[in-house]
Amino acid sequence: MVSFCELCGNSIQTPKNVIIDGSIFNVCLSCSKRGKPYEPNQPSKKTQPSKKPLPSKNLSIPVSQKKPIKVYHPKAIPITDEKILRPDFGKIIREARMKKGITQENVANQLSEKITLYKKIETGGIKPNDILSKKLERYLGIQLYENLVEDNENEDD
Ligand SMILES: [Zn+2]
């Protein structure tokens, strides 16, 4: 029995049923590409009988595929934990202040601190707390903290 393609009219040995614009056409192989394949055995109703657990063969990922993520920044060291106040902080502060040519009152006023407290800090009697140290460092352009960890990357000028 010889069929004829409903699209091109050629005789076809193995007719294909395709859906074009919602209608089923009996077409040849080449014309079947122009429509959606019509499959009468599979109703379009979406009835999934039961939840089938997906076969997961890739449950265990080989370790070799995991990229080791190194979050290690040797330069990023928390200030308060890893750095210590230099023992000669008072001297550093005093010399920096004198370089700027300002008085103890100037610094105390600038940092909103009591002059008595500042004087004690400058003589080394009282250690400035973290916040005050930071203010002093910024205002006087000095470094009051030094690394506990020995720095091997020291570059000598
Ligand atoms: Zn055809």
Backbone and ligand atoms as CSV (ligand in chain L), in Angstrom:
chain,resi,resn,atom,element,x,y,z
A,1,MET,N,N,0.839,-1.198,0.000
A,1,MET,CA,C,0.000,0.000,0.000
A,1,MET,C,C,0.871,1.244,0.000
A,2,VAL,N,N,0.620,2.024,-0.949
A,2,VAL,CA,C,1.434,3.233,-1.105
A,2,VAL,C,C,0.666,4.440,-0.598
A,3,SER,N,N,1.322,5.200,0.288
A,3,SER,CA,C,0.710,6.418,0.796
A,3,SER,C,C,1.327,7.615,0.091
A,4,PHE,N,N,0.625,8.664,0.173
A,4,PHE,CA,C,1.149,9.903,-0.393
A,4,PHE,C,C,1.234,10.966,0.700
A,5,CYS,N,N,2.346,11.639,0.631
A,5,CYS,CA,C,2.550,12.700,1.627
A,5,CYS,C,C,1.500,13.774,1.440
A,6,GLU,N,N,0.890,14.145,2.525
A,6,GLU,CA,C,-0.170,15.143,2.446
A,6,GLU,C,C,0.388,16.545,2.277
A,7,LEU,N,N,1.691,16.656,2.388
A,7,LEU,CA,C,2.278,17.981,2.250
A,7,LEU,C,C,2.926,18.170,0.888
A,8,CYS,N,N,3.737,17.187,0.524
A,8,CYS,CA,C,4.463,17.362,-0.735
A,8,CYS,C,C,3.902,16.487,-1.857
A,9,GLY,N,N,3.040,15.506,-1.497
A,9,GLY,CA,C,2.418,14.690,-2.525
A,9,GLY,C,C,3.269,13.531,-2.992
A,10,ASN,N,N,4.448,13.391,-2.507
A,10,ASN,CA,C,5.293,12.279,-2.915
A,10,ASN,C,C,4.807,10.981,-2.290
A,11,SER,N,N,5.044,9.904,-2.990
A,11,SER,CA,C,4.697,8.607,-2.426
A,11,SER,C,C,5.700,8.266,-1.330
A,12,ILE,N,N,5.171,7.689,-0.260
A,12,ILE,CA,C,6.031,7.400,0.880
A,12,ILE,C,C,5.864,5.955,1.300
A,13,GLN,N,N,6.953,5.325,1.655
A,13,GLN,CA,C,6.927,3.947,2.126
A,13,GLN,C,C,6.598,3.876,3.613
A,14,THR,N,N,7.171,4.755,4.375
A,14,THR,CA,C,6.916,4.762,5.823
A,14,THR,C,C,6.329,6.107,6.215
A,15,PRO,N,N,5.019,6.175,6.167
A,15,PRO,CA,C,4.369,7.451,6.488
A,15,PRO,C,C,4.547,7.846,7.956
A,16,LYS,N,N,4.707,9.106,8.132
A,16,LYS,CA,C,4.848,9.648,9.491
A,16,LYS,C,C,3.643,10.502,9.815
A,17,ASN,N,N,3.198,10.375,11.026
A,17,ASN,CA,C,2.107,11.214,11.498
A,17,ASN,C,C,2.676,12.364,12.327
A,18,VAL,N,N,2.406,13.541,11.867
A,18,VAL,CA,C,2.865,14.709,12.616
A,18,VAL,C,C,1.708,15.654,12.831
A,19,ILE,N,N,1.858,16.505,13.818
A,19,ILE,CA,C,0.843,17.504,14.128
A,19,ILE,C,C,1.345,18.863,13.637
A,20,ILE,N,N,0.568,19.428,12.716
A,20,ILE,CA,C,0.903,20.760,12.227
A,20,ILE,C,C,-0.326,21.628,12.412
A,21,ASP,N,N,-0.151,22.682,13.166
A,21,ASP,CA,C,-1.271,23.584,13.459
A,21,ASP,C,C,-2.451,22.837,14.066
A,22,GLY,N,N,-2.176,21.858,14.888
A,22,GLY,CA,C,-3.229,21.151,15.606
A,22,GLY,C,C,-3.881,20.039,14.805
A,23,SER,N,N,-3.493,19.838,13.547
A,23,SER,CA,C,-4.070,18.769,12.737
A,23,SER,C,C,-3.023,17.696,12.477
A,24,ILE,N,N,-3.529,16.462,12.343
A,24,ILE,CA,C,-2.613,15.367,12.106
A,24,ILE,C,C,-2.442,15.177,10.607
A,25,PHE,N,N,-1.205,15.140,10.186
A,25,PHE,CA,C,-0.916,14.940,8.770
A,25,PHE,C,C,-0.135,13.662,8.579
A,26,ASN,N,N,-0.427,13.017,7.476
A,26,ASN,CA,C,0.307,11.837,7.071
A,26,ASN,C,C,1.349,12.280,6.055
A,27,VAL,N,N,2.584,12.306,6.498
A,27,VAL,CA,C,3.603,12.927,5.656
A,27,VAL,C,C,4.796,12.003,5.486
A,28,CYS,N,N,5.687,12.425,4.587
A,28,CYS,CA,C,6.915,11.686,4.387
A,28,CYS,C,C,7.917,12.059,5.461
A,29,LEU,N,N,9.064,11.405,5.388
A,29,LEU,CA,C,10.029,11.592,6.453
A,29,LEU,C,C,10.544,13.029,6.495
A,30,SER,N,N,10.829,13.565,5.310
A,30,SER,CA,C,11.411,14.904,5.301
A,30,SER,C,C,10.386,15.941,5.735
A,31,CYS,N,N,9.134,15.727,5.366
A,31,CYS,CA,C,8.120,16.698,5.755
A,31,CYS,C,C,7.755,16.575,7.233
A,32,SER,N,N,8.045,15.414,7.820
A,32,SER,CA,C,7.687,15.227,9.222
A,32,SER,C,C,8.457,16.195,10.122
A,33,LYS,N,N,9.571,16.707,9.594
A,33,LYS,CA,C,10.346,17.635,10.407
A,33,LYS,C,C,9.650,18.981,10.562
A,34,ARG,N,N,8.627,19.188,9.746
A,34,ARG,CA,C,7.946,20.483,9.809
A,34,ARG,C,C,6.880,20.520,10.889
A,35,GLY,N,N,6.582,19.356,11.473
A,35,GLY,CA,C,5.563,19.353,12.514
A,35,GLY,C,C,6.029,18.609,13.747
A,36,LYS,N,N,5.137,18.631,14.732
A,36,LYS,CA,C,5.454,17.880,15.940
A,36,LYS,C,C,5.095,16.417,15.736
A,37,PRO,N,N,5.910,15.520,16.209
A,37,PRO,CA,C,5.596,14.086,16.048
A,37,PRO,C,C,4.318,13.719,16.786
A,38,TYR,N,N,3.459,13.022,16.073
A,38,TYR,CA,C,2.185,12.591,16.667
A,38,TYR,C,C,2.336,11.180,17.202
A,39,GLU,N,N,2.131,11.024,18.493
A,39,GLU,CA,C,2.311,9.706,19.103
A,39,GLU,C,C,1.011,9.273,19.740
A,40,PRO,N,N,0.227,8.472,18.997
A,40,PRO,CA,C,-1.102,8.075,19.482
A,40,PRO,C,C,-1.048,7.199,20.719
A,41,ASN,N,N,0.033,6.525,20.929
A,41,ASN,CA,C,0.110,5.617,22.072
A,41,ASN,C,C,0.325,6.344,23.392
A,42,GLN,N,N,0.740,7.588,23.293
A,42,GLN,CA,C,0.993,8.317,24.536
A,42,GLN,C,C,-0.002,9.458,24.669
A,43,PRO,N,N,-0.996,9.252,25.513
A,43,PRO,CA,C,-1.970,10.323,25.731
A,43,PRO,C,C,-1.305,11.550,26.330
A,44,SER,N,N,-1.842,12.676,25.936
A,44,SER,CA,C,-1.221,13.912,26.380
A,44,SER,C,C,-1.557,14.228,27.835
A,45,LYS,N,N,-2.453,13.403,28.404
A,45,LYS,CA,C,-2.800,13.660,29.801
A,45,LYS,C,C,-1.577,13.483,30.694
A,46,LYS,N,N,-1.420,14.395,31.548
A,46,LYS,CA,C,-0.285,14.292,32.446
A,46,LYS,C,C,-0.715,13.569,33.717
A,47,THR,N,N,-0.565,12.272,33.660
A,47,THR,CA,C,-0.915,11.487,34.839
A,47,THR,C,C,0.301,10.706,35.278
A,48,GLN,N,N,0.911,11.210,36.299
A,48,GLN,CA,C,2.055,10.485,36.823
A,48,GLN,C,C,1.585,9.616,37.984
A,49,PRO,N,N,1.639,8.322,37.800
A,49,PRO,CA,C,1.062,7.380,38.765
A,49,PRO,C,C,1.635,7.543,40.166
A,50,SER,N,N,2.919,7.645,40.270
A,50,SER,CA,C,3.489,7.733,41.603
A,50,SER,C,C,4.813,8.464,41.523
A,51,LYS,N,N,5.190,8.974,42.629
A,51,LYS,CA,C,6.458,9.687,42.659
A,51,LYS,C,C,7.608,8.694,42.626
A,52,LYS,N,N,8.276,8.740,41.518
A,52,LYS,CA,C,9.437,7.883,41.434
A,52,LYS,C,C,10.679,8.656,41.882
A,53,PRO,N,N,11.348,8.149,42.840
A,53,PRO,CA,C,12.588,8.826,43.238
A,53,PRO,C,C,13.605,8.767,42.120
A,54,LEU,N,N,14.144,9.912,41.816
A,54,LEU,CA,C,15.100,9.962,40.718
A,54,LEU,C,C,16.316,9.104,41.041
A,55,PRO,N,N,16.685,8.328,40.064
A,55,PRO,CA,C,17.901,7.520,40.293
A,55,PRO,C,C,19.117,8.427,40.405
A,56,SER,N,N,19.689,8.460,41.546
A,56,SER,CA,C,20.820,9.353,41.766
A,56,SER,C,C,22.090,8.535,41.945
A,57,LYS,N,N,22.748,8.407,40.837
A,57,LYS,CA,C,23.990,7.651,40.892
A,57,LYS,C,C,25.157,8.517,41.360
A,58,ASN,N,N,24.910,9.827,41.302
A,58,ASN,CA,C,26.016,10.728,41.627
A,58,ASN,C,C,25.946,11.221,43.074
A,59,LEU,N,N,25.409,10.374,43.920
A,59,LEU,CA,C,25.281,10.809,45.313
A,59,LEU,C,C,26.638,11.106,45.923
A,60,SER,N,N,27.552,10.241,45.689
A,60,SER,CA,C,28.867,10.450,46.278
A,60,SER,C,C,29.809,11.038,45.254
A,61,ILE,N,N,30.112,12.292,45.447
A,61,ILE,CA,C,31.028,12.978,44.534
A,61,ILE,C,C,32.458,12.591,44.895
A,62,PRO,N,N,33.189,12.198,43.889
A,62,PRO,CA,C,34.597,11.876,44.181
A,62,PRO,C,C,35.338,13.053,44.783
A,63,VAL,N,N,36.172,12.763,45.716
A,63,VAL,CA,C,36.864,13.827,46.435
A,63,VAL,C,C,37.749,14.627,45.486
A,64,SER,N,N,38.226,13.946,44.467
A,64,SER,CA,C,39.159,14.616,43.565
A,64,SER,C,C,38.497,15.764,42.825
A,65,GLN,N,N,37.144,15.721,42.720
A,65,GLN,CA,C,36.467,16.795,42.008
A,65,GLN,C,C,36.256,18.020,42.885
A,66,LYS,N,N,36.352,17.835,44.164
A,66,LYS,CA,C,36.169,18.976,45.053
A,66,LYS,C,C,37.425,19.834,45.066
A,67,LYS,N,N,37.225,21.089,44.757
A,67,LYS,CA,C,38.376,21.983,44.791
A,67,LYS,C,C,38.571,22.495,46.221
A,68,PRO,N,N,39.722,22.291,46.754
A,68,PRO,CA,C,39.976,22.812,48.096
A,68,PRO,C,C,40.027,24.334,48.075
A,69,ILE,N,N,39.157,24.919,48.875
A,69,ILE,CA,C,39.103,26.377,48.914
A,69,ILE,C,C,39.919,26.868,50.101
A,70,LYS,N,N,40.993,27.515,49.789
A,70,LYS,CA,C,41.844,28.032,50.857
A,70,LYS,C,C,41.494,29.484,51.134
A,71,VAL,N,N,40.886,29.701,52.256
A,71,VAL,CA,C,40.606,31.077,52.659
A,71,VAL,C,C,41.654,31.453,53.690
A,72,TYR,N,N,42.768,31.835,53.197
A,72,TYR,CA,C,43.881,32.098,54.091
A,72,TYR,C,C,44.574,33.369,53.656
A,73,HIS,N,N,44.367,34.399,54.410
A,73,HIS,CA,C,45.005,35.664,54.098
A,73,HIS,C,C,45.982,36.022,55.197
A,74,PRO,N,N,47.235,35.734,54.988
A,74,PRO,CA,C,48.220,35.993,56.040
A,74,PRO,C,C,48.333,37.472,56.397
A,75,LYS,N,N,47.953,38.337,55.453
A,75,LYS,CA,C,48.081,39.764,55.723
A,75,LYS,C,C,46.919,40.298,56.539
A,76,ALA,N,N,45.784,39.624,56.433
A,76,ALA,CA,C,44.603,40.129,57.114
A,76,ALA,C,C,44.570,39.611,58.541
A,77,ILE,N,N,45.144,40.359,59.410
A,77,ILE,CA,C,45.218,39.940,60.804
A,77,ILE,C,C,44.403,40.914,61.650
A,78,PRO,N,N,43.509,40.388,62.453
A,78,PRO,CA,C,42.760,41.267,63.349
A,78,PRO,C,C,43.700,42.053,64.254
A,79,ILE,N,N,43.419,43.310,64.372
A,79,ILE,CA,C,44.371,44.178,65.069
A,79,ILE,C,C,44.474,43.834,66.549
A,80,THR,N,N,43.336,43.746,67.195
A,80,THR,CA,C,43.381,43.657,68.646
A,80,THR,C,C,43.900,42.315,69.135
A,81,ASP,N,N,43.660,41.278,68.343
A,81,ASP,CA,C,44.037,39.957,68.828
A,81,ASP,C,C,45.492,39.626,68.558
A,82,GLU,N,N,45.965,40.022,67.396
A,82,GLU,CA,C,47.281,39.559,66.969
A,82,GLU,C,C,48.356,40.622,67.123
A,83,LYS,N,N,47.959,41.819,67.491
A,83,LYS,CA,C,48.960,42.871,67.630
A,83,LYS,C,C,49.003,43.353,69.074
A,84,ILE,N,N,50.146,43.781,69.474
A,84,ILE,CA,C,50.283,44.273,70.842
A,84,ILE,C,C,50.716,45.731,70.818
A,85,LEU,N,N,50.318,46.418,71.884
A,85,LEU,CA,C,50.725,47.805,72.038
A,85,LEU,C,C,52.230,47.859,72.285
A,86,ARG,N,N,52.883,48.705,71.544
A,86,ARG,CA,C,54.331,48.800,71.707
A,86,ARG,C,C,54.656,49.326,73.104
A,87,PRO,N,N,55.660,48.768,73.727
A,87,PRO,CA,C,55.986,49.167,75.102
A,87,PRO,C,C,56.417,50.627,75.205
A,88,ASP,N,N,56.950,51.164,74.133
A,88,ASP,CA,C,57.386,52.559,74.175
A,88,ASP,C,C,56.366,53.487,73.547
A,89,PHE,N,N,55.063,53.122,73.754
A,89,PHE,CA,C,54.007,53.912,73.114
A,89,PHE,C,C,54.031,55.365,73.549
A,90,GLY,N,N,54.349,55.588,74.843
A,90,GLY,CA,C,54.353,56.956,75.356
A,90,GLY,C,C,55.384,57.816,74.641
A,91,LYS,N,N,56.533,57.233,74.446
A,91,LYS,CA,C,57.613,57.958,73.776
A,91,LYS,C,C,57.245,58.259,72.320
A,92,ILE,N,N,56.642,57.253,71.673
A,92,ILE,CA,C,56.247,57.439,70.272
A,92,ILE,C,C,55.250,58.579,70.149
A,93,ILE,N,N,54.288,58.572,71.088
A,93,ILE,CA,C,53.248,59.600,71.034
A,93,ILE,C,C,53.859,60.983,71.265
A,94,ARG,N,N,54.738,61.053,72.288
A,94,ARG,CA,C,55.305,62.358,72.636
A,94,ARG,C,C,56.146,62.913,71.486
A,95,GLU,N,N,56.960,62.037,70.900
A,95,GLU,CA,C,57.818,62.512,69.820
A,95,GLU,C,C,57.011,62.941,68.601
A,96,ALA,N,N,55.956,62.182,68.320
A,96,ALA,CA,C,55.110,62.534,67.174
A,96,ALA,C,C,54.425,63.873,67.421
A,97,ARG,N,N,53.986,64.070,68.701
A,97,ARG,CA,C,53.313,65.335,69.018
A,97,ARG,C,C,54.291,66.498,68.879
A,98,MET,N,N,55.511,66.311,69.357
A,98,MET,CA,C,56.487,67.396,69.268
A,98,MET,C,C,56.849,67.707,67.819
A,99,LYS,N,N,56.876,66.654,67.000
A,99,LYS,CA,C,57.156,66.879,65.574
A,99,LYS,C,C,56.096,67.778,64.959
A,100,LYS,N,N,54.855,67.560,65.401
A,100,LYS,CA,C,53.772,68.375,64.866
A,100,LYS,C,C,53.775,69.756,65.474
A,101,GLY,N,N,54.523,69.923,66.559
A,101,GLY,CA,C,54.606,71.231,67.196
A,101,GLY,C,C,53.331,71.627,67.907
A,102,ILE,N,N,52.676,70.655,68.505
A,102,ILE,CA,C,51.443,70.951,69.229
A,102,ILE,C,C,51.597,70.537,70.683
A,103,THR,N,N,50.732,71.065,71.512
A,103,THR,CA,C,50.812,70.799,72.942
A,103,THR,C,C,49.989,69.576,73.309
A,104,GLN,N,N,50.205,69.128,74.551
A,104,GLN,CA,C,49.405,68.003,75.036
A,104,GLN,C,C,47.920,68.357,75.042
A,105,GLU,N,N,47.644,69.616,75.378
A,105,GLU,CA,C,46.246,70.061,75.397
A,105,GLU,C,C,45.629,69.956,74.000
A,106,ASN,N,N,46.427,70.338,73.001
A,106,ASN,CA,C,45.922,70.261,71.628
A,106,ASN,C,C,45.460,68.847,71.291
A,107,VAL,N,N,46.321,67.885,71.615
A,107,VAL,CA,C,46.002,66.500,71.269
A,107,VAL,C,C,44.783,66.034,72.048
A,108,ALA,N,N,44.797,66.321,73.344
A,108,ALA,CA,C,43.674,65.886,74.182
A,108,ALA,C,C,42.366,66.478,73.687
A,109,ASN,N,N,42.399,67.768,73.360
A,109,ASN,CA,C,41.189,68.404,72.850
A,109,ASN,C,C,40.774,67.791,71.517
A,110,GLN,N,N,41.757,67.554,70.683
A,110,GLN,CA,C,41.463,67.031,69.352
A,110,GLN,C,C,40.819,65.652,69.424
A,111,LEU,N,N,41.263,64.878,70.393
A,111,LEU,CA,C,40.750,63.519,70.508
A,111,LEU,C,C,39.609,63.411,71.525
A,112,SER,N,N,39.181,64.554,72.031
A,112,SER,CA,C,38.092,64.588,73.021
A,112,SER,C,C,38.435,63.726,74.240
A,113,GLU,N,N,39.670,63.847,74.673
A,113,GLU,CA,C,40.090,63.112,75.862
A,113,GLU,C,C,40.517,64.107,76.935
A,114,LYS,N,N,40.505,63.629,78.187
A,114,LYS,CA,C,40.938,64.489,79.284
A,114,LYS,C,C,42.452,64.673,79.200
A,115,ILE,N,N,42.887,65.889,79.512
A,115,ILE,CA,C,44.318,66.179,79.449
A,115,ILE,C,C,45.081,65.347,80.474
A,116,THR,N,N,44.464,65.080,81.592
A,116,THR,CA,C,45.153,64.278,82.612
A,116,THR,C,C,45.392,62.858,82.107
A,117,LEU,N,N,44.404,62.334,81.427
A,117,LEU,CA,C,44.556,60.987,80.866
A,117,LEU,C,C,45.644,60.982,79.802
A,118,TYR,N,N,45.605,62.000,78.956
A,118,TYR,CA,C,46.579,62.027,77.873
A,118,TYR,C,C,47.997,62.131,78.418
A,119,LYS,N,N,48.147,62.948,79.470
A,119,LYS,CA,C,49.482,63.099,80.046
A,119,LYS,C,C,49.996,61.769,80.573
A,120,LYS,N,N,49.106,61.020,81.200
A,120,LYS,CA,C,49.515,59.727,81.746
A,120,LYS,C,C,49.878,58.755,80.623
A,121,ILE,N,N,49.148,58.862,79.537
A,121,ILE,CA,C,49.470,57.990,78.394
A,121,ILE,C,C,50.842,58.338,77.842
A,122,GLU,N,N,51.092,59.638,77.748
A,122,GLU,CA,C,52.360,60.059,77.156
A,122,GLU,C,C,53.547,59.661,78.035
A,123,THR,N,N,53.322,59.619,79.333
A,123,THR,CA,C,54.402,59.201,80.228
A,123,THR,C,C,54.435,57.687,80.393
A,124,GLY,N,N,53.509,56.984,79.746
A,124,GLY,CA,C,53.500,55.539,79.831
A,124,GLY,C,C,52.800,55.011,81.058
A,125,GLY,N,N,52.167,55.872,81.805
A,125,GLY,CA,C,51.487,55.441,83.024
A,125,GLY,C,C,50.207,54.681,82.735
A,126,ILE,N,N,49.541,55.060,81.683
A,126,ILE,CA,C,48.281,54.411,81.317
A,126,ILE,C,C,48.357,53.999,79.857
A,127,LYS,N,N,47.914,52.775,79.594
A,127,LYS,CA,C,47.852,52.333,78.202
A,127,LYS,C,C,46.550,52.825,77.574
A,128,PRO,N,N,46.643,53.420,76.419
A,128,PRO,CA,C,45.408,53.822,75.740
A,128,PRO,C,C,44.641,52.592,75.282
A,129,ASN,N,N,43.321,52.663,75.373
A,129,ASN,CA,C,42.532,51.530,74.878
A,129,ASN,C,C,42.551,51.510,73.348
A,130,ASP,N,N,41.929,50.491,72.810
A,130,ASP,CA,C,42.010,50.293,71.361
A,130,ASP,C,C,41.539,51.521,70.578
A,131,ILE,N,N,40.397,52.060,71.024
A,131,ILE,CA,C,39.831,53.178,70.273
A,131,ILE,C,C,40.737,54.397,70.339
A,132,LEU,N,N,41.205,54.692,71.555
A,132,LEU,CA,C,42.069,55.853,71.706
A,132,LEU,C,C,43.385,55.652,70.961
A,133,SER,N,N,43.883,54.440,70.980
A,133,SER,CA,C,45.111,54.153,70.245
A,133,SER,C,C,44.931,54.439,68.765
A,134,LYS,N,N,43.793,53.996,68.239
A,134,LYS,CA,C,43.530,54.232,66.820
A,134,LYS,C,C,43.453,55.728,66.539
A,135,LYS,N,N,42.802,56.454,67.456
A,135,LYS,CA,C,42.682,57.902,67.246
A,135,LYS,C,C,44.052,58.561,67.280
A,136,LEU,N,N,44.877,58.115,68.226
A,136,LEU,CA,C,46.232,58.668,68.331
A,136,LEU,C,C,47.047,58.343,67.076
A,137,GLU,N,N,46.935,57.089,66.641
A,137,GLU,CA,C,47.682,56.680,65.450
A,137,GLU,C,C,47.301,57.531,64.252
A,138,ARG,N,N,46.005,57.740,64.094
A,138,ARG,CA,C,45.548,58.479,62.932
A,138,ARG,C,C,45.927,59.954,63.037
A,139,TYR,N,N,45.743,60.492,64.240
A,139,TYR,CA,C,45.962,61.926,64.399
A,139,TYR,C,C,47.445,62.274,64.317
A,140,LEU,N,N,48.274,61.455,64.926
A,140,LEU,CA,C,49.702,61.756,64.967
A,140,LEU,C,C,50.482,61.080,63.841
A,141,GLY,N,N,49.817,60.209,63.112
A,141,GLY,CA,C,50.499,59.526,62.026
A,141,GLY,C,C,51.550,58.557,62.528
A,142,ILE,N,N,51.216,57.816,63.547
A,142,ILE,CA,C,52.172,56.887,64.147
A,142,ILE,C,C,51.587,55.483,64.159
A,143,GLN,N,N,52.417,54.538,64.554
A,143,GLN,CA,C,51.967,53.158,64.720
A,143,GLN,C,C,52.245,52.727,66.141
A,144,LEU,N,N,51.181,52.470,66.878
A,144,LEU,CA,C,51.340,52.091,68.285
A,144,LEU,C,C,51.326,50.583,68.474
A,145,TYR,N,N,50.858,49.874,67.475
A,145,TYR,CA,C,50.759,48.423,67.609
A,145,TYR,C,C,51.794,47.745,66.714
A,146,GLU,N,N,52.313,46.650,67.218
A,146,GLU,CA,C,53.234,45.872,66.408
A,146,GLU,C,C,52.761,44.431,66.382
A,147,ASN,N,N,53.162,43.756,65.334
A,147,ASN,CA,C,52.739,42.373,65.162
A,147,ASN,C,C,53.351,41.467,66.210
A,148,LEU,N,N,52.520,40.576,66.733
A,148,LEU,CA,C,53.081,39.521,67.570
A,148,LEU,C,C,53.857,38.539,66.711
A,149,VAL,N,N,53.284,38.274,65.525
A,149,VAL,CA,C,53.925,37.330,64.627
A,149,VAL,C,C,55.128,38.001,63.981
A,150,GLU,N,N,56.226,37.276,63.979
A,150,GLU,CA,C,57.423,37.828,63.364
A,150,GLU,C,C,57.211,37.937,61.868
A,151,ASP,N,N,57.487,39.052,61.334
A,151,ASP,CA,C,57.265,39.300,59.926
A,151,ASP,C,C,58.544,39.027,59.148
A,152,ASN,N,N,58.483,37.999,58.332
A,152,ASN,CA,C,59.662,37.637,57.555
A,152,ASN,C,C,59.783,38.426,56.268
A,153,GLU,N,N,58.701,39.180,55.960
A,153,GLU,CA,C,58.726,39.898,54.699
A,153,GLU,C,C,59.127,41.339,54.901
A,154,ASN,N,N,59.894,41.588,55.919
A,154,ASN,CA,C,60.372,42.961,56.141
A,154,ASN,C,C,61.239,43.426,54.988
A,155,GLU,N,N,60.895,44.590,54.521
A,155,GLU,CA,C,61.708,45.131,53.440
A,155,GLU,C,C,62.478,46.331,53.955
A,156,ASP,N,N,63.750,46.191,53.947
A,156,ASP,CA,C,64.582,47.295,54.403
A,156,ASP,C,C,64.733,48.337,53.303
A,157,ASP,N,N,64.611,49.549,53.697
A,157,ASP,CA,C,64.791,50.616,52.702
A,157,ASP,C,C,66.251,50.831,52.362
L,1,ZN,ZN,ZN,6.397,15.154,2.099
